[in-house]
């Protein structure tokens, strides 16, 4: 993966190696790129957008992919995973901090099968594609409700 000016100048290599890298996602502040890479299993990685050492954020025991950013301060990556979340092992949304730590369940249910997702600019809603009951659909989920 490379970062370069639109005319191709000032190219900076962000990643090395022959492993497949896919689904890059810029952080909202432009400082990071999250992506999925298959190195011993699909996982979520981040790399500084202008060069630096890539860091793997998730382990290899469960598939993790399709990263996106939750917040404008670029502290949290949200990703899809088939980690068990209840009785059924399906696709749900998980979160992990950019500075490392354990991934945590973010959103999903026994029939959600979430894959690609993104968030509204205000961070209050999530849009995602999913396959409930084996039907591909697009959903919008309100994350925060304020009662006055």
C-alpha positions as CSV (number, residue, x, y, z in Angstrom):
1,X,0.0,0.0,0.0
2,X,1.3,3.4,-0.9
3,X,0.4,7.1,-0.2
4,X,1.1,9.5,-3.0
5,X,0.1,12.9,-4.4
6,X,-2.7,12.7,-7.0
7,X,0.0,13.1,-9.8
8,X,1.9,10.1,-8.3
9,X,4.7,12.2,-6.9
10,X,6.0,12.0,-3.3
11,X,5.1,8.3,-3.0
12,X,5.6,6.8,0.5
13,X,5.3,3.0,0.9
14,X,3.0,2.2,3.9
15,X,3.2,-1.6,3.9
16,X,5.6,-4.3,2.6
17,X,5.3,-8.1,2.0
18,X,3.3,-10.2,-0.4
19,X,0.3,-10.9,1.9
20,X,-3.1,-9.7,0.5
21,X,-4.1,-6.3,2.0
22,X,-7.7,-5.2,1.4
23,X,-10.4,-2.7,2.4
24,X,-8.3,0.3,3.4
25,X,-10.0,3.1,5.4
26,X,-8.7,6.6,6.2
27,X,-9.1,7.8,9.7
28,X,-11.3,11.0,9.8
29,X,-8.3,13.1,11.0
30,X,-6.2,11.7,8.1
31,X,-3.5,10.4,10.4
32,X,-4.1,6.6,10.0
33,X,-5.1,4.0,7.5
34,X,-6.8,0.9,8.8
35,X,-6.9,-2.2,6.6
36,X,-7.4,-5.9,6.6
37,X,-4.5,-8.3,5.9
38,X,-4.1,-12.0,5.6
39,X,-1.0,-12.8,7.7
40,X,-1.7,-16.1,9.4
41,X,-5.4,-15.3,9.2
42,X,-7.4,-12.1,8.3
43,X,-6.9,-9.3,10.8
44,X,-7.2,-5.6,11.3
45,X,-4.0,-3.5,11.0
46,X,-3.3,0.2,11.2
47,X,-0.4,2.2,9.8
48,X,0.4,5.9,10.0
49,X,-0.9,7.6,6.8
50,X,2.5,9.2,6.0
51,X,4.8,6.3,6.8
52,X,5.7,4.2,9.8
53,X,5.4,0.7,11.2
54,X,2.1,-1.2,10.6
55,X,0.5,-2.6,13.8
56,X,-1.8,-5.6,14.0
57,X,-4.8,-4.8,16.2
58,X,-6.6,-8.2,16.2
59,X,-5.5,-11.7,16.7
60,X,-5.7,-14.7,14.3
61,X,-8.3,-16.9,16.1
62,X,-11.3,-15.3,14.2
63,X,-11.7,-13.6,10.9
64,X,-11.6,-9.8,11.2
65,X,-12.2,-7.4,8.3
66,X,-13.8,-4.4,6.7
67,X,-12.5,-1.8,9.1
68,X,-14.0,1.7,9.5
69,X,-13.5,4.5,12.0
70,X,-16.0,5.3,14.8
71,X,-14.8,8.7,15.9
72,X,-13.2,11.9,14.5
73,X,-10.3,11.6,17.0
74,X,-9.2,8.3,15.4
75,X,-9.1,6.3,18.6
76,X,-11.4,3.4,17.7
77,X,-11.6,1.1,14.7
78,X,-14.9,-0.8,14.1
79,X,-14.7,-4.0,12.1
80,X,-16.7,-7.1,11.2
81,X,-15.8,-10.4,12.7
82,X,-17.3,-13.9,13.1
83,X,-16.2,-14.0,16.7
84,X,-18.9,-15.8,18.8
85,X,-21.5,-13.4,20.2
86,X,-24.1,-15.5,21.9
87,X,-25.4,-18.8,20.6
88,X,-24.7,-18.3,16.9
89,X,-21.3,-17.6,15.3
90,X,-22.3,-14.9,12.8
91,X,-20.9,-11.6,11.6
92,X,-21.1,-8.8,14.1
93,X,-19.5,-5.4,14.6
94,X,-16.5,-5.2,17.0
95,X,-14.3,-2.4,18.2
96,X,-10.7,-2.1,19.0
97,X,-8.6,0.9,20.2
98,X,-5.8,2.1,17.9
99,X,-3.4,2.0,20.7
100,X,-4.1,-1.8,21.2
101,X,-6.1,-3.8,23.7
102,X,-8.8,-6.4,23.5
103,X,-11.5,-6.1,20.9
104,X,-15.0,-5.7,22.3
105,X,-18.5,-6.4,21.0
106,X,-20.0,-3.3,19.4
107,X,-23.2,-4.2,17.7
108,X,-25.1,-7.1,16.2
109,X,-27.6,-9.8,17.1
110,X,-28.3,-13.4,16.3
111,X,-29.5,-12.6,12.8
112,X,-27.5,-9.5,11.8
113,X,-24.6,-10.8,9.8
114,X,-22.9,-7.4,9.4
115,X,-20.2,-6.8,6.9
116,X,-19.3,-3.4,5.4
117,X,-20.3,-0.5,7.6
118,X,-19.8,3.2,8.1
119,X,-20.9,6.0,10.5
120,X,-22.7,9.3,10.1
121,X,-20.6,12.4,10.5
122,X,-22.1,13.1,13.9
123,X,-21.4,9.5,15.0
124,X,-25.0,8.9,16.0
125,X,-26.0,6.4,13.2
126,X,-24.4,3.4,11.6
127,X,-25.2,2.1,8.1
128,X,-24.2,-1.4,7.2
129,X,-24.9,-4.2,4.8
130,X,-26.0,-7.5,6.1
131,X,-27.7,-10.8,5.3
132,X,-30.5,-11.5,7.8
133,X,-32.3,-14.6,6.8
134,X,-29.9,-14.9,3.9
135,X,-31.3,-11.7,2.2
136,X,-28.7,-9.1,1.4
137,X,-29.9,-5.7,2.6
138,X,-28.7,-2.2,3.7
139,X,-29.6,-1.1,7.2
140,X,-29.4,2.1,9.2
141,X,-29.1,1.7,13.0
142,X,-29.4,4.7,15.4
143,X,-26.6,4.3,17.9
144,X,-27.5,7.1,20.3
145,X,-30.9,8.3,21.4
146,X,-31.2,11.4,23.6
147,X,-34.3,11.8,25.7
148,X,-35.1,15.2,27.2
